[in-house]
Amino acid sequence: MTETSLIDWIINGGIILLKIFLIVVPLMLGVAYLTFAERKIIGYMQMRIGPNRVGPRGWLQPIADAVKLLMKEVIVPTRSNNYLFLIAPTLAIGPALAAWAVVPFGDGLVLANVDASLLYILALTSIGVYGVIIAGWASNSKYAFLSTMRIAAQIVSYEIAMGFALVGVLMAAGSINLTEIVEAQQGSILHWYWLPLFPLFLIYFISGVAETNRAPFDVAEGESEIVAGFHVEYSGMAFAVFFLAEYANMILIAFLAALMFMGGWLSPFQGIPLLEPMFAWVPGLVWLALKACLFLFCYLWFRATFPRYRYDQNMRLGWKVFIPLTIVWLVVEGAAVVGGLGPWFD
């Protein structure tokens, strides 16, 4: 390797690391303040105030929680598999962060603009379940193992429905590149895929809630039945890493729903004579963040509103409702694509 090529390699590596830093740091801050927003919003929904002691109006509460967990000891159970017990949190958070490599934040604002970005995300989000399964197995706890069996069955069930919903987007856009999917939705709010693919849109988001083990699908963490689920034996930073992975996946699902069904960074006023120039100054990243925040608010709203599904109801919804419904809608969409139904499929 010549000296010039070595310098180029170092410069390119530095630029890539800087890009990763610019994605991961805001994501971690987003995760921290999503926990704060969750406690505040659910508090107001239940006629409480929520955290309001640390910092002005409680704004430093996530920082205090992070410092507390950092200072706690990571206790490894005596009869657990030490190596697997400690590597499981890494296997949970690794795919949750790696998936962000192909998520576009604007036209050209993407770390790796690969053609099969949708396939890459589907593969990585599927790998994330291994961290949870290994955590439950390595803990040597009946509660954690029971949770692991539940979570494996649930993720397999809802992964299929999610996959079919993504096939619907692929058929509509003619591409599995996320940037091209957003560009195919150019027009007004009525050109976005939420309208022709409405059942798939609902199924995708609800399956996303189930994939991230959030209420009302949190049978894996059913406190009244199996204590805290797969991370019942975890403490300190190891527990915090599982927590980070869960919330990073929530934000990922919200961004993907916004990109695939809600026009991504496109303005909702595009193509509307008076409103388009009025909002032309708003950056695309702001529109994308606002759409993702809407989905994240729905996550919190579901948790405050719905009771937890029973395990058999959970499985029935995935296998007997969502999967048949997606197949039927894919047939309907296929007919619309062949017929050139405008403005989405012409």
N, C-alpha and C positions, 0 to 999 in steps of 0.2 A: 504494500500500500504506500503510495507516494505521500509526501508531506501535504500537498494541496488537497488531495482527496481525504486525508485524515482530518484536516481543518474543516472541510465541507461537512464531513460526517459528524464532527463535534457540534458545528453550528446547527445542522439540521436536527440533531438529537436535542440540543438546547431549546430549539423552537418548539419541538413536539412536547417536551417536558413543561414548557411554559403554557402551552395550550391545555395540557392535562390539568395543570395547576389552576388555570382559569375556569375549568369546568368543575373540578372536585371541591375547591374551597367554597364557591357559592352554593354548591349542592349540600355540603356539610352544614353551612349556615342555615340553608333552607330546611334541612332536617331538624336542626336544633329549634328553629322558630316555628316549625310545623307542630312540634310537641307543645310549645307554648300556646299557639293558636288553638290547638285541639282542647287544651284544658280551659282556656278562656271562653271559647265558643260554646262548648258543652256546658260550662258553668252558667253562662247567660241563658242557655236553653232551659236549664234546670233552676232558674231564678237564684243563682249564686254569683259571686264575683270572680272566682277563680284565683290564680296566683297573683298577689298584689303586694308582696312584702319586699322582695329582693330587687333593688333598683327602682327607678320611677315607674309606677304602675305595674311593677312586676316584670319589667322588660329584661332583667338580668337573670331571671329564674333558670333558663336553659343552661347558661354558663355555670351557675351554682350547681346544677344537677350534674353537669359534665365533670366539674372539679371533684365533686363528692365521689362519683363512680371511679375516677382516676385514682383516688386515694384509698379506695377499698381494696382489701386483699382478694385475689382470685383463689378461691378455695376449691381444690380438686378432691372429689370424693375418694375415699380409701380404696374401694374395689372397682373404680372406673378404669377405663382404658385411657391412660394419661395422654398419650400422643394424639389419639383421635379426639379426645375431649377438648384439647387445646387448639387443634387444627380446624375443628368444625366451624367456629365463628368466622374464620378466614374464608372458608369455602362458601359461607353464606353471603358475605359482603363483597367478595371478589367479583362474581358475575353481576351483582347489583350495580357496581361502579363501572365495570368493563362495558356494559351495554350502552353507556352514554357516549361511547366513542363514535357511534354512527348517527346519533340524534342531531338533526339540523336545528339551529336556533334562528336561522334566517337564510336568505338566499346566499349561499356560499359560506355561511357560518357553521361549519361542521368539521370535526377533527379528522374523520376518515369517510369520505363520500364514496362508499363501496356500493356496487350495483345491487347486491343481495342483502341490503341493510335490514330489511324486515325479517328475513330468514335468520340472520345473525342474532337479532334481538330475541326471536322465538327460541333459538337454541340456547342462548345464555340464560334466559329467564327459566328455562327448564332445568338447567344445571344447578341453579340456586337451591333446589329442593334437597340436593345431596348433603349440603351443610346441615340442614335441619334433621335429616334422617340419621346422619352420623352422630349429631349431638344427642339425640334421643337414645341411640344404641349405646354410645360410649358412657353415658351417665350412670348406667347400671341401676336405673330407677324404673319401677313399674309404671309410674305416672308418665315419665318422659317417653317410655317405649310405647305406651298406649297412644300418646299424642302423636308420635312418629307414624304409627300405622294409620291413624286418622288423616294426617296431613298428606301422606303419600297418596292415599285413595282420593282425597279431595283435589289435589293438584292434577292428577292424571285425568279426573273427570272433567274439570273445567278447562284444562289445556286444550282438549279436543274442540270444545265449543269456541274457544278463543281462536284456535287455528282456522276453523271454518269462517269466522268473522273476518280474519285477515285475508282469506281467499276471496271473499266478497270485495274487499278493497282492491286486491290485485286485479280482479276481473274488471272493475270499474276504471282503474287508472292505467291498466296495461303495463304495470311496472311494479317491482318490489323495492325500488329505491325511494326512500322517504322524501327526498327533495322533489323528485318527479311526481310523487303522489300529491304533494301540496300544490305543485304547479298545475296539475290536472284539474284542480278545484278553482282555478281563476274565474272571476266573475263576481257575483254578489253572494250574500249569505245563502241564497236559494240554490247556488251552484255547488255548495259544499255537500259532502257525501252523507251527512246526517239525515238528509231528507229521503233520497232513494234507498238508502241502506238502514233505515231507522230501526228495524228489528235487530239487525246485526250490530248496530251502534249500541243499543241497550244491552244486548247479550255480551258484547265485548267488555263494556264497562262493569257490568255486574260480575262477570267471570273474573275480571281484574281485581275486584273487591275480594272475591273468594280466593284467588291466587295469592293475595297478600295476607290472607288469614285475618281479615278485618271483620268486625261485627257487620251484619248478623251471621257471618260464616266462620266465626272464630271458634269452631268446635275443638280445634287443636289446642286452644288455650282456655278451655272451659273452666274458669276458676272454681265454679261450684262443684265440678265433677273431678277434675284432674289437677288441682292446685294451679300451676302456672304453665303446664304443658311441657314442651320439649326443653325449655331453658330453666326448669325448676331447680336444677343443681348449680346453675351458673350465678356468679356474683362479680362485682367490680367491672373491670374493663371488658372482660369476655362477654358479660351480659350486655354491656353498652354497645358492643359491636353487633350483636343480634338486633338490638333496638335500631341502630343506624341502618342496617340492611333492610329491615321492614319498612322504615319510612322512606329510604332511597327508592325502594321498589314502588311504593305508593306514588311518589313524585314522577317516576318513570312511566307508570301506567297513565297518569293524568296527562303528561306531555304527549304520549303516543296517541291517546284518544283525541287530543286537540289537533295533532298533526294529520291523523288519518280521516277523521270525520268532521272536524270543525275548521278546516282551512288553514291550520297551522299559524304562520305569521301573517297571513293575508287579512286585510282590514274587512270587517263585516259590512262596511259602507261602500265597498268597491263597486263601481258601476251605477251608484245612485247619484244623480246629477248634483244636488245641493250639498249632500253630506260628504261625498268623497273628497272634494277639495278642502272642506272644513277640518277633516281628520287626517289629511295627507301628511302632516308633520309628525304623527305618532309613529315611532319605530316599530318594525315588525316584531322584534323581540318582546316589546311591551304587550302587543296583542296576544302573542303565544303564551306569555306568562299569565295574563289575565284569564285566558281560556283554561289553562292548567289549574289556576287557583279556583275556578268555578267547580272543576271536577274534585279537587281536594276538599272543598267545602262540602260537596255531596258525601264524600267519605265520612266526614265528621257528623254530618246530619244523619246519615244512616245509623251511626253508632249511638247517637242520642235518642233515636226514634224507635228502632226495631228491636224486638227481643231475639235472642239467639236461636237459630234453627236447630232442630234436633238432628242428629247424625243421619238418620234415614231420610228425613226431608231434604237435607243437603244433597245427598246422593241422587234422590229422585229428581230434583230440580235440574241437576247437571245432565243426567243420562236420558230422562224421559221427557223433559221439556225443552231444554236449550239445544241439544244436538239435533233432534228431529226438526225443530223450528229453523235452525240455521240451514239445514239441507233443503227444506222447502223454499226458503227465501233465496238460496243460491240458484235454484231452478227458475224461480220468478225473475231473478236478476239476469240469468243467462238469456231468457226470452227477451228481456228489455235491451240487452246488449246486441243481440241478433237483429232486433227490430229498430235499433238506433234511436231509442227513446231520448229526446233532448230535454234539457241542455247537458245532461250528464254523460250519456253514452253515444252521442252523435259523432 
